Structures are given as C-alpha cells and as structure tokens.
C-alpha cells in the first residue's frame, strides 16, 4: 500500500515539474567595448580609481549634504511616480502568483439541484414525468496536467516580468534620487546667480548715480549717462529673470518631493552645498550590467524566451483531468443517506491537428524575442554612451573651471583699472562698460561650470547604477 502511495506521489511531482520546451537562455554579448573610452578628455578620470564603485555606495553615503539627504528622503516617501512604480511591482507579483497557481489543481465544492419535465412521447412510462435531482460534490474541474511545460513556461514568463518590474522600480528610485539632487543644485545655482545679479544691479545703480552727478556738473557726457542707464536696465531685467527661475526651480523641486518644502531646509547658494563623494567608474564596462534598467531589459528578454516554450507546447496534446466525489439523490431529504455516494473520473486529451493560429503565434514569440534582444542591446549602448559622456565631462570640467576662475580674476582687475582710469579722466566710460559686461558674463559662466561639475558627479553616480 505504501509503495502505491509513493508511486502516486512521484507521478504527481513529475507531472507538476514537467518539462519545458523553452529554448536554453544565453545572454547576448554586450555590443559595447569592454573598456571605457580613452583620450585627452578622459585622462583625469584615472585619479579616482581608488574611490568606491557607484553601485556599492548607498545614496545616503554618496550625498554628504544633510539638507539634501532630508529632501531626498522626503521625496522617496511622497513622490507619486515612485509610488506608481511600487504599485506596479505589487501588481506583477500578484499576476505571477496567479500564473504559478495554474500548476496546481483547483478544488471546488458544488451543490446542485435540477428539476426537469419530460414530455409523454419521450418518457419511458408514456406519460409526462417531472424528475428532480439533488447533489453535492467535491472535486477537481479541468486540471491541465502540464506534461509539455506550457503552463510552466507561462509561469516563468510571469516571473521574469515581475522581476523586470522590480528592476524598473529600482531604476525609478535611482532616477528620482538623481532628479531631486539635480533640481536642488540647479535651484542653488540660480539663487547664487540671483545674488550676483542683485549685487551687480546695486553696483550699477551706484555707478549711474555717480555719473549722473558728473553729468550734472558737466564732467561726463550724456552718452556716458545713457550707457550707465543701459547697464542698470540690463541688470534689472536679469534680477527679474533669475527671481523667476529661482521660483520655478523651487516649484520643480516641490513637485519631485511631493509636498512643499520649508524654506529653512533650502540652500541659498551653490557654495554652501557639500559636494558628493568621488566615485570610481571601474576599469571594465561590465559594471553596466548592474544597472537596474539593463537588468529589467534582460528579464524582459528571458520572459520572451519563456513565451517561446509556451508557444511550442501548444503543438502538443493537452491532458486535463476532472474528478469529483459526492452524494446524489432524487429527494433532498435523502441526499446524505447511506448508499447515495457518487464519483466521477474524467480524463481528457486534446490533440491539435490543424490550427494555423498556432504557427502564427509561434512566429510571433520568435519575433518578440528578437525585438527584446534588440531592446536589450540598445539599453546597453545607451548606458555606455551616458557613462562615456559623464566621464568626458569629469575629465575636462576642472580645467574649464580653473581657466574660468583665472578669466574672472583677470577681468575683475581689468574692470578695476578701467574704472580708475575713467575716474581720473584718462579713459572713456566705454572701456569701463566693456569690462563690466565681461566680468558679469564671466562670473555667470563660472557659476554654471561649478554647477555642471557637481551635477555631472550626480549623473555619473546615476548612470553607473548607484542611488539605492
């Protein structure tokens, strides 16, 4: 008796495990160079080789500014896009549970009552007869035994799609962390520029008042007065423009965070922001495979591969089983009396002979796999380009900042000397005006370059798969 039970258990395990007709999965070769690009633009990136890898550095350790850490934490709790990504993961997990449960039989309890009038010409007694039947059954209805792995392949497909949504959630979180940091830094840069243009406006107004006095006493010409007025008007317009930009930056940050932020948590300039830590891109581009968007694309490719197995299995017979045990009676009162037991054992096999849709469906799954391969390769190529671009900026931005700082110093000295020569009557106000414009523009460019350096560090952290 025990041997029969063990045999039956072994058969059930074999049938549940079954086989799968999905082709063996092989990861496609990455269509990018094995090493990061080299050249003049990337020379300075070698100095950070001892820094930690981005994927090994949590965002709380990468971002050293405490105010920015608080803002990112609020965004991770409140951002609606990230919330939708989380819900998509929950939905995919539930769908996978549904597909996995298809491997197991569904056991149902069914109670039924039927009453039928049989006309006289169909009745064996020659007169009309009314029949009644009551039954209660417990059993399995149309359980497909997965001999050829059709259901198992569909289960594998659902699993890979669920894993892809998990990676998509990770990617959404990384993107949100990066977007919040960039919005915060952009707001800080615009607020610093607003300070610059405000102080410039004050200086221009002071200069205009002095020239106005010189004009009133006949020392300065009307042309000098009009030129000074044009500088004041330009600076006034810039103050209004950067006031607008700073407000819009704050609005954008509030949208990303999901709620209005208190003013005491916001920075007033870029110089007060602690820069993030240095990170290493590593020596090999294989680090790209750690990115969640690439992992998600590979899971979609595996799902398409599993779907081929389900399409192949459709060419083979389907075996289903319906069983039931219960009791039946012509009278409700006799339903549970002794001797009213019933049982049903009804296996069924369906052999496909000809169905053109099956072949077309199989062709669709093969094409979908090729599409998934192309998408997977495109994601890798895009990721490589993003990292290469960030490394190119990293290798050159410090040189640009050093050159711009030198330029600001030189132009500032030029402005000082020009102003002194004009005050002594040696030179015209036009040279002062040119020096003012050059200094004003150079200071704005310097702020932009400082922002670009910090934002590029954040971008490099993101494109290397950091941010969790």
SVG drawing of the C-alpha trace seen along z (x, -y; Angstrom):
<svg xmlns="http://www.w3.org/2000/svg" viewBox="-49 -122 94 124">
<polyline fill="none" stroke="black" stroke-width="0.4" points="0.0,0.0 2.8,-2.4 4.5,-1.7 1.5,-2.7 1.3,-6.0 4.9,-6.7 4.4,-5.8 1.4,-8.1 3.3,-10.9 6.2,-10.5 3.9,-10.7 2.3,-13.9 5.7,-15.5 6.8,-14.6 3.6,-16.0 3.8,-19.2 7.5,-19.7 7.1,-18.5 9.4,-19.7 9.8,-23.0 10.1,-23.5 11.6,-27.0 15.0,-27.3 18.0,-27.5 18.7,-31.1 22.0,-32.6 22.8,-36.2 23.7,-38.2 27.1,-39.7 27.2,-43.3 27.5,-45.4 29.9,-47.9 33.7,-48.0 35.0,-46.1 36.8,-49.2 35.8,-52.8 36.9,-55.2 40.4,-56.8 41.8,-60.0 42.5,-63.6 39.0,-64.1 39.3,-61.1 42.8,-61.5 41.8,-63.0 39.3,-60.2 42.1,-57.8 42.8,-59.6 39.5,-58.4 40.4,-54.7 40.7,-54.2 37.2,-55.6 34.3,-53.3 32.1,-52.0 28.7,-53.7 26.6,-50.6 28.3,-49.8 27.6,-53.3 24.2,-54.0 22.8,-57.4 23.0,-58.5 26.7,-57.9 27.2,-59.5 25.4,-62.7 27.2,-64.4 24.9,-67.4 22.5,-66.9 19.8,-69.1 19.8,-67.3 19.7,-64.0 16.5,-65.1 14.9,-66.3 15.7,-63.0 14.2,-61.0 11.0,-63.0 10.8,-62.5 11.2,-58.7 8.2,-58.7 6.0,-61.1 6.8,-61.0 3.8,-59.8 5.8,-58.3 7.8,-56.2 4.5,-55.2 3.1,-54.0 6.3,-52.0 5.8,-50.4 2.2,-49.5 3.3,-48.1 5.6,-45.7 2.8,-44.6 0.5,-44.0 3.2,-42.0 3.8,-39.9 0.0,-39.1 -0.1,-38.2 2.9,-35.9 1.0,-34.3 -2.0,-33.7 0.1,-32.1 2.1,-29.9 -1.2,-28.7 -2.2,-27.4 0.1,-24.5 -2.0,-23.3 -5.5,-21.8 -8.5,-23.9 -10.7,-22.0 -14.3,-23.1 -17.4,-22.1 -20.5,-22.2 -24.1,-21.9 -26.7,-21.4 -30.4,-21.0 -32.2,-20.2 -35.9,-19.8 -37.0,-18.6 -40.3,-18.0 -40.1,-15.1 -43.0,-15.1 -45.1,-11.9 -43.6,-11.0 -40.1,-11.0 -41.0,-9.3 -40.5,-5.6 -43.8,-5.4 -45.8,-7.0 -46.9,-9.9 -45.3,-13.2 -42.9,-12.9 -41.3,-15.5 -37.9,-14.5 -35.8,-16.0 -32.2,-15.6 -30.0,-16.9 -26.3,-16.5 -23.3,-17.7 -19.8,-17.1 -16.2,-17.9 -13.7,-17.6 -11.2,-19.0 -12.5,-20.7 -10.5,-20.6 -7.0,-20.5 -4.5,-20.6 -1.6,-18.3 1.5,-20.1 3.2,-17.3 4.9,-19.6 5.6,-22.7 3.1,-25.1 1.9,-26.4 5.3,-26.2 6.7,-28.4 3.9,-30.9 4.8,-30.9 8.4,-31.6 7.3,-34.4 5.3,-35.9 8.2,-35.6 10.6,-37.4 8.1,-40.1 7.7,-40.5 11.5,-40.7 11.6,-43.3 9.1,-45.5 11.2,-45.2 14.2,-46.4 12.1,-49.1 11.2,-50.2 14.9,-50.4 15.5,-52.4 12.7,-54.8 14.2,-55.2 17.7,-55.9 16.2,-58.4 14.2,-60.1 17.3,-60.5 19.3,-61.9 16.5,-64.3 15.9,-65.6 19.6,-66.3 19.9,-68.0 16.8,-70.1 18.2,-71.1 21.6,-72.0 20.1,-73.9 18.0,-76.0 21.1,-76.7 23.0,-77.9 20.1,-80.1 19.8,-81.6 23.5,-82.3 23.2,-83.9 20.3,-85.9 22.6,-87.2 25.2,-88.1 22.8,-90.0 21.3,-91.7 24.7,-92.9 25.5,-93.9 22.3,-95.9 23.2,-97.7 26.7,-98.5 25.3,-99.6 22.8,-101.9 25.6,-103.4 27.7,-103.9 24.8,-105.5 24.3,-108.0 27.9,-109.0 27.9,-109.5 24.6,-111.4 26.3,-113.8 29.3,-114.1 26.9,-114.8 25.1,-117.5 28.4,-119.4 29.5,-118.8 32.3,-116.3 30.6,-113.3 28.8,-113.3 25.2,-112.3 26.5,-109.3 28.2,-108.0 25.0,-108.6 22.9,-106.6 25.4,-103.8 25.3,-103.6 21.5,-103.6 21.6,-100.7 23.7,-98.7 21.2,-99.4 18.3,-98.3 20.0,-95.1 20.8,-94.2 17.2,-95.0 15.9,-92.6 18.3,-89.9 17.2,-90.2 13.6,-89.7 14.6,-86.7 16.6,-84.9 13.9,-85.7 11.5,-83.8 13.9,-81.0 14.6,-80.5 10.8,-80.3 10.3,-77.8 13.2,-75.7 11.6,-75.6 8.3,-74.6 10.0,-71.8 11.7,-70.6 8.4,-70.6 6.8,-68.5 9.6,-65.9 9.4,-65.8 5.6,-65.5 5.0,-68.2 6.1,-71.9 9.4,-72.1 10.2,-74.5 12.5,-77.4 14.9,-76.6 15.8,-73.3 16.7,-75.0 20.1,-76.4 20.7,-80.0 23.7,-79.4 25.8,-76.7 28.8,-77.4 27.0,-76.2 26.2,-72.8 28.6,-70.0 29.7,-68.2 29.0,-64.5 31.7,-61.9 34.0,-60.9 33.2,-57.5 35.1,-55.2 33.8,-54.0 35.9,-50.9 38.1,-49.5 35.5,-47.5 32.2,-48.4 30.8,-45.1 29.7,-47.2 26.9,-48.4 25.2,-45.1 24.5,-46.1 22.2,-48.9 18.6,-48.1 17.3,-49.3 19.7,-46.8 18.7,-44.1 15.0,-44.8 15.6,-44.6 17.3,-41.2 14.3,-40.0 12.0,-41.0 14.2,-39.1 14.0,-36.0 10.2,-36.4 10.1,-36.4 12.3,-33.3 9.9,-31.5 7.0,-32.5 8.5,-30.6 8.3,-27.5 4.6,-28.0 4.1,-28.5 6.0,-25.3 3.9,-23.4 0.7,-24.4 1.6,-22.0 1.4,-19.0 -1.5,-17.3 -3.2,-18.9 -4.2,-16.5 -6.8,-17.6 -8.5,-15.8 -11.9,-16.3 -12.7,-14.3 -15.4,-14.5 -16.8,-12.6 -20.1,-13.3 -23.7,-12.3 -26.8,-12.5 -30.5,-11.8 -33.9,-12.3 -35.1,-13.8 -33.4,-16.5 -34.1,-14.5 -32.2,-11.5 -29.2,-13.4 -26.9,-12.3 -28.3,-8.8 -26.1,-5.7 -25.8,-4.3 -26.2,-7.7 -22.4,-8.1 -21.3,-9.1 -17.9,-9.7 -16.6,-10.9 -13.2,-10.3 -13.0,-12.0 -9.5,-12.5 -9.4,-14.3 -6.8,-14.6 -6.9,-17.2 -4.6,-16.6 -4.2,-19.6 -4.5,-18.5 -4.6,-21.8 -4.8,-25.3 -3.0,-28.0 -3.1,-30.4 -0.7,-28.1 2.0,-28.5 1.4,-32.3 1.6,-32.5 4.8,-30.6 6.3,-33.0 5.1,-36.0 7.0,-34.7 10.2,-34.3 9.9,-37.8 9.2,-39.2 12.4,-37.6 14.4,-39.3 12.8,-42.6 13.7,-42.0 17.3,-41.3 17.5,-44.5 16.0,-46.5 18.4,-44.9 21.4,-45.8 20.1,-49.3 19.8,-49.8 23.4,-48.7 24.6,-51.0 22.7,-53.9 24.1,-53.2 27.6,-53.1 27.1,-56.4 25.8,-58.0 28.8,-56.9 31.2,-57.9 29.7,-61.4 29.8,-61.8 33.5,-60.7 34.3,-63.2 32.8,-66.0 34.6,-64.7 37.9,-64.7 37.7,-68.3 35.4,-70.3 38.1,-71.1 40.3,-72.5 37.4,-74.7 36.7,-75.9 40.4,-76.7 40.5,-78.7 37.3,-80.5 38.5,-81.4 41.6,-82.9 39.5,-84.7 37.2,-86.2 40.3,-87.4 41.8,-89.0 38.5,-90.7 37.9,-91.9 41.3,-93.5 40.6,-95.0 37.4,-96.5 39.1,-98.0 41.8,-99.6 39.3,-100.8 37.2,-102.4 40.2,-104.1 41.3,-105.5 37.8,-106.7 37.6,-108.4 40.8,-110.2 39.6,-111.3 42.3,-109.2 39.9,-106.9 36.3,-106.9 33.4,-105.2 33.1,-102.7 36.1,-100.8 34.5,-100.6 31.3,-99.4 33.1,-96.6 34.9,-95.5 31.7,-95.4 30.0,-93.3 32.9,-90.9 33.2,-90.5 29.4,-90.0 29.3,-87.3 32.5,-85.6 31.0,-85.3 27.8,-83.8 29.7,-81.2 31.8,-80.3 28.6,-79.5 27.4,-77.5 30.6,-75.5 30.6,-74.8 27.0,-73.6 28.0,-71.4 30.8,-69.7 28.6,-68.8 25.6,-67.8 27.9,-65.6 29.1,-63.8 25.5,-63.0 24.8,-62.0 27.9,-59.6 26.6,-58.1 23.2,-57.5 24.4,-56.1 26.8,-53.7 23.8,-52.2 24.0,-54.0 21.2,-55.5 19.6,-52.8"/>
</svg>
